[in-house]
C-alpha cells in the first residue's frame, strides 16, 4: 500500500513520540533492531537502555538458567526481567505520562560454527495506557537469507515493524500481521508462531491468528494443540514418526477416528516405528477451509474446537499438493511418515492434471513424495449406488499408470487399511453436516459422542438455535 511507512519512518515516528519509552535486549545477530533507532536520530527519546548478553554465563546471571537459549522460555524471562526493572526505575518519574515497552529477541543466525536451521524468538511487552497493565506479542521466526548480514538486516526490519504495530495499532490484529512483513517477504523471513497475550487481547483467539499467518502468506504452516495452545511446528515434528490425516473435518465423524485408529495400528508395527512416540496430527489446508468461496473464521474455530475433543494437534497449511506437505515435514524429521487418506483422495493423487506445472509430471511428484520411508495409509470407500467396497488393493487408475500403481502397492508405499469397521463406511461428513444444519434426527450416530455433545451445547456448524 502506498500509505505504508517504511522502516526508517516507523523508527523515527517512535523516536519523536515523547509518550513511548523502552528497553531493547537482543541476543544473536547483533543489535539490529536497536540500531535502527540510533540510525534515524532522536533515539534518546525512545531508548532507556539497549543491551546484549551473548555469553551464556552472563545471560544466565541476568535472566536465570535456561535449557535452550533460543526458546520462548528465554524470551519470556528476558521480557519479564527487563520490564520489571524499567517500571521499578522509571515509573515514579514518568509513569503517569509514558507508555513503557520492552523489546527482546534471542536468535540463532547463520554463523561459521553452526549449520543448524537459523531461527529465533522475538517479542514485545508493552502498555497501551500510561500506568496500565502490560500485554505481550510473542513470535517465532525463521530466516532464509543465505548470509549472516542479510539475516541480521531482515531481523532489524521485522523488529521495527513489530514495535511500531504494538505501539500504534495493537488491537487491529489483521493490520498487525500484515505490517510485520513491510519491506520484507516470506522468501527472506517466515513467522510461523505469533501469540497475543494480556488484558487487551482477552478476546483474541490465537488459533485464528495462526490461520491468518497462513492466509496472509507469513508462513506455509501453523500448529496448535487440542487445548488451543499455539506451538512451533518444527519442535513438535522434530525427529518423530508422524502420522497425519488431511481433511475438512466438517464435522469430524466416526470415519475420521477410524482412519487414524486403523492406520496407527499398522504404522506402529513398522520396524523403524515400533517403540517410538508417534505424533498424530490432523491437517487442514486453506482449500479444506474454503466454504462457499471464502474462509469463514467462525466455521474454522468451530472445526478447531471439535477436533480438540479428539485429543490431536491441528496443523493448518497452504500445501495443496501432498509432495509439498511431505517436503515440509522432511525438513524436521527423517523418521517414518504416514499420510492417511481415503480411496477418493488416492484416486485424485493419480490424476495427471494436477502435475502439469512440474517438469517431471507425476513421476517428479511421486519422487518427492515417497522418500524417507513415507507411506500412504488408505481407507476404503463404499459406492453409494452399488454398495461395492473399493480398496487400495482393487482401485483402478488410468491404464498408463497401472504399472506405477502396482509398483507402489507391491512395495508397500501404499498400504490398504485392514480389519476396518465396515458399518461406518456409510458415513459421509457432507451428509452428517446437512442433517446437523437442518436439524434432522439421527445425525449424532455419525460422529463421536463428545463431538455430538459439543455441537448441541454450543450450536456449532449451523446447528439450529
Legacy VTK file of the C-alpha trace (Angstrom):
# vtk DataFile Version 3.0
C-alpha trace
ASCII
DATASET POLYDATA
POINTS 465 float
0.000 0.000 0.000
1.285 3.466 -0.897
0.497 4.943 2.540
2.605 2.370 4.399
5.553 3.765 6.341
8.980 2.349 5.588
11.341 1.128 8.309
13.118 4.483 8.633
9.830 6.363 9.012
8.492 3.908 11.600
11.615 4.118 13.776
11.673 7.919 13.523
7.987 8.222 14.415
8.597 6.211 17.587
11.718 8.222 18.463
9.815 11.514 18.127
6.900 10.303 20.268
7.513 11.503 23.861
4.833 9.215 25.234
6.696 5.963 24.492
9.889 4.786 26.177
11.525 1.407 26.420
14.344 -1.108 26.623
15.969 -3.260 23.940
17.534 -6.616 24.847
18.897 -8.601 21.902
20.885 -11.843 21.801
22.244 -13.063 18.472
22.560 -11.414 15.039
23.765 -8.145 16.590
21.575 -5.379 17.964
19.946 -4.845 14.612
16.596 -3.629 15.936
18.035 -1.065 18.340
20.445 0.023 15.589
17.528 1.366 13.533
16.514 3.723 16.323
20.059 5.016 16.748
20.469 5.355 12.983
17.422 7.560 12.314
18.206 10.015 15.115
16.441 11.043 18.287
16.973 7.681 19.995
17.328 9.305 23.413
13.598 9.929 23.282
12.866 6.209 22.949
15.654 4.072 24.382
16.128 3.853 28.135
18.633 1.013 27.738
19.989 -1.200 24.989
21.885 -4.353 25.881
23.003 -7.757 24.673
24.159 -10.644 26.877
25.863 -13.036 24.428
27.856 -15.084 26.927
25.753 -17.897 28.406
27.095 -17.398 31.929
26.357 -13.673 31.784
22.930 -14.321 30.267
22.091 -16.848 32.998
23.207 -14.404 35.678
20.727 -11.832 34.365
17.774 -13.917 33.209
18.192 -17.238 35.013
19.252 -20.604 33.643
17.539 -21.953 30.550
17.876 -25.364 28.900
17.656 -23.679 25.498
18.824 -20.157 24.826
16.841 -19.705 21.616
13.436 -20.500 23.045
10.146 -18.993 24.098
11.135 -19.610 27.717
14.261 -17.459 27.350
12.352 -14.729 25.507
9.702 -14.500 28.229
12.320 -14.373 31.001
14.068 -11.518 29.164
10.836 -9.563 28.823
9.852 -10.141 32.461
13.243 -9.135 33.856
13.731 -6.018 31.762
10.128 -4.823 32.116
10.130 -5.122 35.907
13.375 -3.124 36.093
12.080 -0.480 33.687
8.886 0.091 35.676
10.710 -0.039 39.021
13.267 2.567 37.983
11.171 4.980 35.927
7.513 4.726 36.910
7.794 7.372 39.634
9.387 9.883 37.261
7.443 9.319 34.051
4.923 6.529 34.634
1.904 8.875 34.519
2.701 10.165 31.027
4.639 7.339 29.371
3.693 4.017 27.833
6.591 1.698 28.690
7.722 -1.166 26.487
10.462 -3.795 26.327
11.554 -5.395 23.074
13.600 -8.613 23.200
14.884 -11.251 20.844
17.048 -14.358 21.097
18.279 -15.616 17.748
20.471 -18.312 16.210
21.579 -16.658 12.987
23.910 -18.100 10.386
27.477 -18.497 11.673
30.757 -20.158 10.816
30.469 -22.678 13.656
26.832 -23.736 13.356
24.984 -25.429 10.498
21.552 -25.721 12.109
18.486 -24.016 10.689
18.528 -20.326 11.541
15.619 -19.122 13.648
14.716 -17.087 16.695
12.128 -15.790 19.150
11.129 -12.127 19.191
8.634 -10.276 21.340
7.464 -7.077 22.934
5.869 -6.331 26.328
4.064 -3.003 26.263
1.427 -0.766 27.823
-1.475 0.645 25.849
-2.062 3.318 28.510
0.358 5.039 30.915
0.390 3.066 34.152
-1.680 0.302 32.583
-1.042 -3.451 32.734
1.323 -4.906 30.131
0.494 -7.011 27.080
2.757 -9.360 25.120
3.162 -10.174 21.453
5.471 -13.172 21.025
6.749 -14.550 17.691
8.880 -17.363 16.360
10.695 -16.553 13.123
12.827 -18.390 10.572
15.438 -16.613 8.469
16.020 -17.785 4.905
18.729 -15.374 3.704
21.996 -17.152 2.971
24.338 -14.649 4.630
24.545 -13.578 8.272
24.462 -9.873 7.419
21.290 -10.253 5.359
19.618 -12.238 8.116
20.510 -9.563 10.657
19.124 -6.840 8.393
15.850 -8.719 7.954
15.535 -9.192 11.721
16.103 -5.484 12.221
13.266 -4.600 9.849
10.934 -7.192 11.394
11.685 -5.931 14.888
10.880 -2.331 13.961
7.656 -3.490 12.300
6.643 -5.398 15.450
7.387 -2.492 17.805
5.547 0.003 15.610
2.496 -2.260 15.289
2.372 -2.911 19.047
2.649 0.773 19.923
0.245 2.180 17.330
-2.195 -0.478 16.077
-2.188 -3.272 18.700
-5.922 -4.036 18.595
-6.165 -4.279 14.810
-4.880 -7.850 14.584
-5.212 -8.093 10.782
-3.202 -4.905 10.342
-0.574 -6.026 12.859
0.023 -9.263 10.935
0.084 -7.512 7.549
2.537 -4.878 8.751
5.068 -7.410 10.076
6.434 -8.066 6.600
6.555 -4.452 5.413
9.825 -4.148 3.425
10.233 -7.959 3.686
8.967 -11.167 2.062
8.455 -14.811 3.060
11.488 -15.629 0.892
13.572 -13.788 3.495
11.797 -14.345 6.779
8.926 -16.514 7.985
6.702 -16.048 11.051
5.283 -19.453 12.000
4.143 -18.637 15.560
2.562 -15.489 16.917
0.746 -15.094 20.235
-1.172 -12.139 21.642
-1.423 -12.212 25.433
-2.617 -9.770 28.087
-5.695 -7.814 29.195
-6.098 -6.007 25.874
-6.142 -9.305 23.980
-8.638 -11.287 26.044
-10.974 -11.579 23.044
-8.219 -12.708 20.663
-8.202 -16.407 19.733
-4.618 -17.242 18.838
-5.767 -20.205 16.743
-7.441 -17.723 14.421
-4.253 -15.645 14.419
-2.354 -18.765 13.315
-4.782 -19.220 10.443
-4.238 -15.596 9.450
-0.472 -16.144 9.345
-1.055 -18.818 6.697
-3.774 -16.839 4.894
-1.615 -13.740 4.626
1.473 -15.634 3.500
3.747 -15.102 6.521
4.164 -18.870 6.771
3.012 -22.020 5.000
2.125 -23.937 8.156
0.973 -23.255 11.717
0.014 -25.611 14.540
-1.946 -25.644 17.775
-2.606 -28.258 20.461
-6.006 -29.803 21.327
-6.204 -27.235 24.153
-5.723 -24.394 21.660
-2.129 -23.536 22.614
-0.067 -22.272 19.694
3.098 -24.320 19.209
6.097 -24.253 16.919
5.551 -26.967 14.264
9.259 -27.742 13.971
9.518 -28.564 17.686
6.529 -30.897 17.537
7.753 -32.710 14.404
11.438 -32.835 15.328
12.831 -36.368 14.934
9.446 -38.028 15.479
7.491 -40.567 13.427
4.452 -38.668 12.155
1.001 -39.889 11.160
-1.070 -37.166 9.513
-4.682 -37.121 8.329
-5.816 -34.414 5.940
-9.463 -33.428 5.825
-12.118 -30.755 6.071
-13.440 -32.217 9.357
-16.793 -30.501 8.883
-17.589 -32.205 11.180
-15.129 -34.845 12.421
-17.020 -38.139 12.081
-16.584 -41.682 13.268
-14.770 -42.294 9.974
-12.275 -39.552 10.942
-11.484 -41.502 14.107
-11.455 -44.866 12.335
-8.990 -43.688 9.696
-6.441 -42.641 12.300
-7.071 -45.649 14.540
-6.631 -48.304 11.867
-3.718 -46.513 10.185
-1.940 -46.135 13.523
-2.421 -49.841 14.294
-0.414 -50.646 11.146
2.022 -47.722 11.382
3.314 -48.629 14.861
4.186 -52.128 13.643
6.719 -50.786 11.151
10.191 -51.849 12.403
11.524 -48.286 12.395
8.459 -47.002 14.270
7.995 -49.703 16.912
8.507 -48.311 20.406
8.712 -44.699 19.204
6.499 -41.829 20.351
4.292 -41.234 17.288
2.950 -37.737 16.646
-0.597 -37.945 15.248
-1.727 -34.748 13.507
-4.969 -33.570 11.913
-4.236 -31.269 8.959
-6.448 -28.725 7.198
-5.319 -26.837 4.108
-6.663 -23.429 3.148
-8.601 -25.254 0.417
-10.171 -27.543 3.047
-11.243 -24.442 4.974
-12.869 -22.774 1.980
-16.641 -22.607 2.374
-18.705 -21.033 -0.423
-15.683 -19.314 -1.945
-14.083 -17.928 1.198
-12.635 -18.895 4.567
-15.191 -18.391 7.303
-13.304 -17.757 10.524
-16.204 -18.741 12.790
-16.577 -22.004 10.899
-12.831 -22.626 11.254
-12.980 -22.143 15.023
-15.964 -24.496 15.239
-13.980 -27.204 13.491
-10.917 -26.499 15.618
-12.974 -26.877 18.809
-14.447 -30.162 17.588
-11.050 -31.547 16.621
-9.832 -30.615 20.096
-12.227 -33.199 21.535
-10.282 -35.897 19.654
-7.084 -35.006 21.526
-4.935 -34.383 18.446
-2.911 -31.304 17.438
-4.100 -29.431 14.353
-1.826 -28.305 11.523
-3.004 -25.591 9.120
-1.082 -25.457 5.826
-1.008 -23.872 2.417
0.307 -27.088 0.833
-2.305 -28.250 -1.635
-0.063 -30.976 -3.069
0.904 -33.878 -0.842
4.535 -33.833 -2.002
4.831 -30.250 -0.718
3.375 -31.271 2.644
5.843 -34.162 2.769
8.720 -31.835 1.883
7.775 -29.577 4.788
7.820 -32.486 7.250
11.101 -33.821 5.831
12.707 -30.550 6.956
12.229 -31.547 10.589
12.181 -35.331 10.766
13.820 -38.257 8.999
11.665 -40.706 10.903
8.876 -42.567 9.054
5.861 -40.534 7.955
2.388 -41.912 7.290
-0.256 -39.939 5.398
-3.819 -41.119 5.986
-6.364 -40.722 3.193
-9.463 -42.272 1.684
-9.709 -44.020 -1.677
-11.208 -40.927 -3.425
-8.158 -38.867 -2.433
-5.801 -41.635 -3.570
-7.555 -41.693 -6.937
-7.079 -37.907 -7.243
-3.409 -38.397 -6.451
-3.127 -40.399 -9.684
-4.777 -37.709 -11.828
-2.005 -36.276 -14.010
-3.713 -32.914 -14.488
-2.544 -31.895 -11.015
1.119 -32.111 -12.052
1.079 -30.046 -15.249
3.264 -27.398 -13.601
6.030 -29.915 -12.792
8.653 -30.598 -15.453
8.712 -34.252 -14.438
4.936 -34.530 -14.047
3.527 -37.227 -11.808
6.880 -39.044 -11.596
8.568 -35.966 -10.176
5.728 -35.544 -7.686
5.965 -39.142 -6.500
9.755 -39.000 -6.397
9.473 -36.096 -3.975
6.655 -37.708 -2.003
7.853 -41.259 -1.405
11.103 -40.572 0.434
12.333 -41.318 3.946
10.002 -44.293 4.421
6.846 -42.272 3.727
3.743 -44.438 3.247
0.138 -43.776 2.344
-2.478 -45.493 4.520
-5.696 -45.795 2.545
-9.207 -46.154 3.985
-11.775 -47.996 1.797
-14.694 -46.342 0.035
-18.233 -47.725 -0.325
-20.010 -46.842 -3.562
-23.400 -45.462 -2.563
-25.140 -46.767 -5.692
-23.753 -50.281 -5.981
-22.621 -50.950 -2.427
-19.240 -52.092 -3.804
-16.275 -51.538 -1.472
-13.254 -50.054 -3.229
-9.909 -50.534 -1.518
-6.291 -49.730 -2.222
-5.978 -53.289 -3.490
-8.713 -53.140 -6.141
-8.660 -49.448 -7.118
-8.332 -48.866 -10.846
-6.247 -45.974 -12.161
-5.585 -44.749 -15.710
-4.163 -47.537 -17.941
-0.848 -45.752 -18.474
-0.377 -45.532 -14.673
-1.336 -49.069 -13.726
2.243 -50.372 -13.638
3.304 -47.399 -11.472
0.393 -48.028 -9.129
1.177 -51.732 -8.808
4.836 -50.934 -8.102
3.906 -48.598 -5.239
1.357 -51.041 -3.870
3.580 -54.123 -4.052
6.500 -52.282 -2.448
4.284 -51.086 0.420
4.456 -47.378 -0.323
0.663 -47.600 -0.476
-0.952 -49.576 2.348
-4.601 -50.546 2.447
-6.166 -50.419 5.910
-7.037 -53.771 7.410
-9.826 -55.021 9.696
-11.866 -51.833 9.407
-15.414 -51.375 10.739
-17.497 -51.699 7.577
-20.583 -50.382 9.379
-19.038 -46.885 9.302
-18.416 -46.876 5.542
-21.896 -45.423 5.041
-20.948 -42.265 6.987
-20.087 -39.195 4.884
-19.318 -35.864 6.545
-21.315 -33.872 3.956
-24.441 -35.898 4.788
-23.896 -35.518 8.521
-23.395 -31.751 8.112
-26.630 -31.394 6.150
-28.532 -33.236 8.884
-26.935 -31.068 11.567
-27.886 -27.847 9.805
-31.451 -28.961 9.062
-31.984 -30.473 12.493
-32.663 -33.907 11.017
-32.739 -36.528 13.787
-30.094 -39.246 13.821
-27.053 -37.183 12.818
-25.448 -37.980 16.183
-24.912 -41.587 15.072
-22.317 -40.409 12.564
-19.997 -38.575 14.963
-18.136 -39.414 18.200
-20.204 -38.779 21.325
-18.043 -35.868 22.510
-18.356 -34.185 19.114
-22.148 -34.523 19.177
-22.310 -33.110 22.692
-20.258 -30.025 21.783
-22.274 -29.372 18.613
-25.541 -29.485 20.573
-24.349 -27.433 23.534
-22.603 -24.693 21.561
-24.727 -24.739 18.386
-21.724 -25.272 16.116
-21.582 -25.660 12.318
-25.000 -24.129 11.810
-26.852 -26.315 14.318
-30.348 -24.784 14.711
-30.772 -22.354 17.577
LINES 1 466
465 0 1 2 3 4 5 6 7 8 9 10 11 12 13 14 15 16 17 18 19 20 21 22 23 24 25 26 27 28 29 30 31 32 33 34 35 36 37 38 39 40 41 42 43 44 45 46 47 48 49 50 51 52 53 54 55 56 57 58 59 60 61 62 63 64 65 66 67 68 69 70 71 72 73 74 75 76 77 78 79 80 81 82 83 84 85 86 87 88 89 90 91 92 93 94 95 96 97 98 99 100 101 102 103 104 105 106 107 108 109 110 111 112 113 114 115 116 117 118 119 120 121 122 123 124 125 126 127 128 129 130 131 132 133 134 135 136 137 138 139 140 141 142 143 144 145 146 147 148 149 150 151 152 153 154 155 156 157 158 159 160 161 162 163 164 165 166 167 168 169 170 171 172 173 174 175 176 177 178 179 180 181 182 183 184 185 186 187 188 189 190 191 192 193 194 195 196 197 198 199 200 201 202 203 204 205 206 207 208 209 210 211 212 213 214 215 216 217 218 219 220 221 222 223 224 225 226 227 228 229 230 231 232 233 234 235 236 237 238 239 240 241 242 243 244 245 246 247 248 249 250 251 252 253 254 255 256 257 258 259 260 261 262 263 264 265 266 267 268 269 270 271 272 273 274 275 276 277 278 279 280 281 282 283 284 285 286 287 288 289 290 291 292 293 294 295 296 297 298 299 300 301 302 303 304 305 306 307 308 309 310 311 312 313 314 315 316 317 318 319 320 321 322 323 324 325 326 327 328 329 330 331 332 333 334 335 336 337 338 339 340 341 342 343 344 345 346 347 348 349 350 351 352 353 354 355 356 357 358 359 360 361 362 363 364 365 366 367 368 369 370 371 372 373 374 375 376 377 378 379 380 381 382 383 384 385 386 387 388 389 390 391 392 393 394 395 396 397 398 399 400 401 402 403 404 405 406 407 408 409 410 411 412 413 414 415 416 417 418 419 420 421 422 423 424 425 426 427 428 429 430 431 432 433 434 435 436 437 438 439 440 441 442 443 444 445 446 447 448 449 450 451 452 453 454 455 456 457 458 459 460 461 462 463 464
